[in-house]
Amino acid sequence: MKTKSTNTRCGLLAGGNWIIDQVKLIDVYPQPEKLGNILEQSQGTGGGPYNVLMDLAKSGAPFPLYGAGLVGKDALGAQILADCSQHKIDTRALTQTSKAPTSITDVMTERATGRRTFFHGRGANALWDGAGLGFKQSHARIFHLAYLLLLDTLDLPDDEFGTKAARLLAAAQAAGLKTSVDVVSEDSSRFVRVVTPALKFVDYCILNEIEAGMTTGFKLRQPDGRLDTVTLRHAAGALLQKGVRELVVIHFPEGALARTRRGDDVWQAALKLPPKFIAGTAGAGDAFCAGVLLGLHEGWEYSRCLLTGVCLAAASLSDPTCTAGVKSLGSSLALAKKFGFQPALEPRE
């Protein structure tokens, strides 16, 4: 099954959260008033657009990359702009402000399990409203917005569209761009209120099983932790019913499911990686998203899009930061031949 596009536009415009991650590898996550030891410390990229664009740049994406958002007028903001310049990411829509600092996240990664805990400072991202993007002047084919629920101004209500983010996505579609969204995994009751209005103006919805469950109200794992593939399909269908125009992709540690507007399903198992290969799970979801968006832009079959997604996600797991583990597309795809796949997902009726 191939994606279809007669769009003469070219390139990916990614807007939203731009973050510097301070990644700490710890021996154990301590209980309150207890101590945990920092074993290693590193700094890396964070936020949907930053991670996705960097992964695409490192993978050798054959189309232009554009960044949009807001960073502080500070050293970290300058670092982000310099990093984008080095990787040939257009930053004309990524501006600086003196009203707030560049956003940071402390990422605490447990050495034994790879589980992450995040302490986030919203910073300049909270002020970004997407004003001045100029979609009609943009040459991009796809506008990717991430993350809903972590963009304070865009998450605000809008009388006509439901949220400010929905209004922004509608403007992108009206100008001829395909739209894509991702969501942050937060523990809250805001999903229906903030995410649902945006789905009416989304062509490609790419999110994990936690976010899909919170948005639709489905429990996607059984009491023993196993993935419920039947309910997963229902959740994908529910997201389409909420307005997603073309494709819903739900990813999870075991693999991914894509469901089309026609109701066709495509399944892909994740790679079977040895525990020692996994240095941290931060950024794996964005790497998967980058692989899928690469394929969607190029008009690949959905099966190839998902395969590319799980391979980029696997590559990202090799480093505790979000994007340092991703190299060339060929090297990411080679991981599938090297390690093989987890047991095939068995969808049930």
C-alpha positions in Angstrom: 0.0 0.0 0.0 1.6 3.3 -1.1 0.9 6.7 0.2 -0.4 9.0 -2.5 0.7 12.6 -3.1 0.6 14.8 -6.1 1.8 17.7 -3.9 4.6 19.7 -5.5 5.7 20.9 -2.1 8.9 19.5 -0.7 10.3 19.4 2.8 9.3 19.0 6.5 8.4 21.9 8.7 8.5 20.9 12.4 7.3 23.3 15.1 6.7 23.1 18.8 9.0 22.3 21.7 12.7 23.0 21.5 14.5 21.7 24.6 18.0 21.1 25.9 18.1 17.8 27.7 20.4 17.3 30.7 20.6 13.5 30.8 21.7 11.9 34.1 22.3 8.1 34.3 21.5 7.1 37.8 21.9 3.9 39.8 18.3 4.0 41.2 15.4 6.4 41.4 15.3 7.3 45.1 12.4 7.5 47.4 11.6 10.9 48.9 14.4 12.1 51.2 16.7 9.3 49.9 19.8 9.6 47.7 20.5 8.4 44.2 23.9 8.5 42.5 24.6 10.2 39.2 26.8 7.7 37.3 27.1 9.6 34.0 25.9 13.0 32.7 25.5 14.3 29.2 23.6 17.0 27.3 21.5 16.5 24.2 18.6 17.5 22.1 15.0 17.5 23.3 11.5 18.3 22.1 9.6 16.9 19.1 10.7 19.2 16.3 14.4 19.3 17.5 14.6 15.5 17.8 12.7 14.7 14.6 14.7 17.2 12.5 18.0 16.1 13.9 17.2 12.4 13.3 16.1 13.2 9.7 19.3 15.3 9.1 21.5 12.5 10.4 19.6 9.9 8.3 20.3 11.9 5.2 16.7 12.9 4.4 16.6 14.0 0.7 14.4 17.0 1.3 14.7 20.4 3.1 14.2 20.6 6.9 12.7 23.6 8.5 12.4 24.4 12.2 9.8 26.6 13.9 9.5 27.7 17.5 10.9 29.9 20.2 14.1 29.7 22.3 15.6 32.0 24.8 18.1 34.7 24.0 20.7 32.9 26.0 23.6 30.4 25.6 21.4 27.4 25.2 19.2 29.1 22.6 22.4 30.0 20.7 23.5 26.4 21.0 20.3 25.1 19.4 20.5 27.5 16.5 24.2 26.6 15.9 23.3 22.9 16.0 20.6 23.4 13.4 22.9 25.4 11.2 25.5 22.6 11.4 22.9 20.1 10.2 21.5 22.3 7.5 18.1 22.9 9.3 16.5 26.1 8.2 15.8 28.2 11.4 14.2 31.4 9.9 11.0 30.5 11.9 12.9 29.5 15.0 13.3 32.8 16.9 14.8 34.0 20.1 13.1 35.9 23.0 14.3 37.7 26.1 11.0 37.1 27.8 11.8 33.5 28.9 14.9 31.2 29.0 15.4 28.2 26.6 13.5 25.2 27.8 15.4 22.5 29.7 14.6 19.0 30.9 16.4 17.0 33.5 16.2 13.4 32.3 16.9 10.8 35.0 17.6 7.4 33.5 17.9 4.3 35.7 20.9 2.2 34.6 19.4 -1.2 35.2 16.0 -0.6 33.5 16.4 2.4 31.2 13.3 3.9 32.7 13.2 7.7 32.5 11.8 10.4 34.8 11.6 13.9 33.5 11.8 17.3 35.3 10.8 19.9 32.8 11.2 23.7 32.6 8.8 25.0 29.9 10.7 28.2 29.3 10.2 29.9 26.0 8.1 27.1 24.5 5.2 28.2 26.7 5.1 31.5 24.8 5.1 30.2 21.3 1.9 30.7 19.4 3.0 29.9 15.8 2.3 33.5 14.7 4.1 34.5 11.5 4.8 31.0 10.2 3.5 32.0 6.8 2.3 28.6 5.6 1.3 30.0 2.2 4.9 31.1 1.6 6.4 27.9 2.9 7.6 25.3 0.4 7.2 22.4 3.0 5.0 19.4 2.2 4.4 18.4 5.9 3.9 20.5 9.0 4.7 18.4 12.1 3.5 19.9 15.5 4.8 18.5 18.8 4.0 18.2 21.5 0.4 18.9 22.2 -0.2 19.2 26.0 3.3 20.8 26.4 2.8 24.1 24.5 0.9 26.3 26.9 -0.2 29.0 24.5 -1.3 26.6 21.7 -3.1 24.4 24.2 -5.4 27.3 25.2 -9.0 27.2 24.1 -10.1 28.8 20.9 -13.8 29.8 20.3 -13.9 28.6 16.7 -11.4 25.7 16.5 -11.4 24.4 20.0 -7.7 25.1 20.7 -5.1 27.5 19.4 -3.2 24.4 18.1 -6.2 23.3 16.1 -6.4 26.8 14.5 -2.7 26.6 13.6 -3.1 23.1 12.1 -6.2 24.3 10.1 -4.2 27.2 8.7 -1.5 24.8 7.5 -4.0 22.5 5.8 -5.7 25.5 4.2 -2.4 26.5 2.7 -1.9 23.0 1.2 0.4 21.3 3.7 -0.2 17.9 5.2 -0.3 18.0 9.0 1.1 15.7 11.6 1.0 15.8 15.4 2.5 14.1 18.4 1.5 14.3 22.1 3.4 14.3 25.3 2.9 11.4 27.8 1.6 13.2 30.9 -0.6 11.9 33.7 -3.6 14.2 33.5 -7.2 14.4 32.4 -6.5 17.1 29.7 -6.1 14.7 26.7 -9.8 14.9 25.5 -10.0 18.7 26.0 -6.7 19.6 24.4 -5.9 16.8 21.9 -9.3 16.0 20.5 -10.0 19.4 18.8 -6.7 19.3 17.0 -7.4 15.9 15.4 -10.0 17.4 13.1 -7.1 19.2 11.3 -4.6 16.4 11.3 -3.6 14.1 8.4 -1.1 11.9 10.3 -1.5 11.2 14.0 1.6 9.6 15.4 1.6 8.8 19.1 2.4 6.0 21.6 0.0 3.6 23.3 -0.2 5.6 26.5 -1.2 8.7 24.7 -3.6 6.9 22.4 -5.3 5.3 25.5 -5.6 8.6 27.3 -7.1 10.3 24.3 -9.6 7.6 23.5 -10.4 6.2 27.0 -9.3 2.7 26.1 -7.1 0.5 28.3 -4.5 -0.8 25.8 -2.7 -3.2 28.1 -4.1 -6.2 30.0 -3.6 -6.6 33.8 -0.4 -8.6 33.2 1.0 -5.8 31.1 0.6 -7.5 27.7 -0.6 -5.4 24.8 -4.3 -5.8 24.0 -4.2 -5.8 20.2 -7.9 -5.9 19.8 -8.4 -2.7 21.9 -5.4 -1.2 20.2 -7.2 -1.4 16.9 -10.3 0.1 18.4 -8.3 3.0 19.7 -6.8 3.6 16.3 -10.2 3.6 14.8 -11.5 5.9 17.5 -8.8 8.4 16.7 -9.8 8.3 13.0 -13.5 8.9 14.1 -12.3 11.9 16.0 -11.2 13.5 12.8 -7.8 12.3 11.7 -8.0 12.4 7.9 -5.6 9.8 6.6 -3.5 7.8 9.0 -3.1 6.9 12.7 0.1 5.3 13.8 0.4 4.0 17.4 3.9 2.9 18.5 4.8 0.9 21.6 7.9 -1.0 22.9 6.7 -4.2 21.1 6.3 -2.4 17.7 3.7 -0.3 15.9 0.3 -0.3 14.3 -0.8 1.9 11.4 -4.5 2.2 10.5 -5.8 4.0 7.5 -9.0 5.9 6.9 -10.2 2.9 4.9 -9.7 0.7 7.9 -6.6 -1.2 6.6 -4.1 -2.2 9.3 -0.3 -2.5 9.0 1.6 -4.1 11.9 5.4 -4.0 12.5 7.3 -5.7 15.3 10.1 -3.9 17.1 13.7 -5.0 16.8 15.0 -7.7 19.2 17.8 -5.7 20.9 20.1 -7.2 23.5 19.8 -5.4 26.9 23.4 -4.1 26.7 22.6 -2.3 23.5 20.0 0.0 25.2 21.7 3.0 26.9 18.4 4.9 27.4 14.9 5.2 25.9 14.8 9.0 25.7 14.0 10.1 22.1 12.9 6.7 20.8 9.4 7.9 20.1 10.6 10.9 18.2 13.1 8.7 16.2 10.2 6.4 15.3 8.2 9.4 14.2 11.1 10.7 12.1 11.3 7.4 10.3 7.5 7.4 9.6 7.5 11.0 8.4 10.5 10.3 6.1 8.5 7.5 4.4 5.3 9.5 4.3 7.1 12.4 2.6 8.6 10.1 0.1 5.4 8.2 -0.7 6.6 4.9 0.6 4.3 2.0 1.4 3.1 2.1 5.0 5.0 -1.2 5.8 8.2 0.5 4.8 7.4 3.6 6.8 6.9 1.5 10.0 10.0 -0.5 9.4 12.1 2.6 9.0 10.4 4.0 12.2 11.3 1.0 14.4 14.9 0.9 13.0 15.5 4.6 13.8 14.0 4.1 17.2 16.4 1.2 17.8 19.3 3.3 16.8 18.3 6.0 19.2 18.3 3.5 22.1 22.1 3.1 21.7 22.8 6.4 23.4 21.3 8.0 26.6 20.5 11.2 24.7 17.7 11.6 22.3 19.5 11.8 18.9 23.2 11.0 19.3 22.6 7.3 18.6 21.0 7.9 15.2 23.5 7.8 12.3 22.9 7.2 8.6 19.6 5.6 7.4 21.6 2.7 6.1 23.2 2.0 9.5 19.8 2.2 11.2 18.2 -0.2 8.8 21.2 -2.6 9.2 20.2 -3.1 12.8 17.2 -5.1 11.6 19.5 -7.6 9.8 21.9 -7.7 12.8 19.4 -8.3 15.6 16.1 -9.4 13.9 12.7 -8.7 15.3 10.6 -9.4 18.4 7.9 -12.0 18.1 5.3 -10.9 15.5 2.3 -9.2 16.9 -0.8 -11.3 16.6 -3.9 -9.2 16.0 -7.1 -10.8 17.1 -10.6 -10.1 16.1 
